Amino acid sequence: MEDIEDDADWPVVLSGVTESVVATLGPNDLWNVAALGLHAPEHDDRPAEAPVRARTWGRTRTRRNFRERGGGVVQFVADPRDFVAAAVTVREEETPVLDSADAWAAVDAERVAAGERGGTEWVDWHLRPTDAAVERTGVRTINRAFGAVVDATVAASRLDVESYDTAALLDRLRYFEDVVDRCGGPAEREAFATLTAASGWRERDRTE
């Protein structure tokens, strides 16, 4: 493991919107694990030295814990099962860093903006690393199913948002399921099964 000192930079290069998992400490002294998109400054047409931005949607545990604790631990995982568990289930751990994390960064979170879209409240946060580490390096292979699993979590999260077309979202989920069946390995298939059970999208599909 390569440790990075206090006032650290991010342990990975961020570009566009990088999908991550964040652990935030709740009032029960357990770490809530959730998915979090990290917006690189250049992606938002901001100066390269500007802080990374993240947006929380709704009255989530992450939003509450950022507000009350002032930060969390962002981590980068390549196991789709951990990503899905973070995105669509309530997962709590006694320690913040998952075993599957390739790298992590402890961050301060500063609220910088808030608003509403499609009936859902959002809050923007600037994230600044205070400590970080690279846990492992090496070649990580990918397949189309991994990307399908990530996109499926987004579609599933929008099923109860009135401003989104439910039929269109179900079409996407059927497509992603087909990609996982054709291209995925055991990890991707297990992750998609968890997403299906947690979201109940297939039952909705039968009634639409």
Helices and strands as residue ranges (DSSP letters): E 2-4, E 17-25, E 31-39, G 41-44, E 52-57, H 61-69, E 71-77, H 80-88, E 91-93, E 101-117, E 120-134, H 144-157, H 166-183, H 186-199, H 201-207
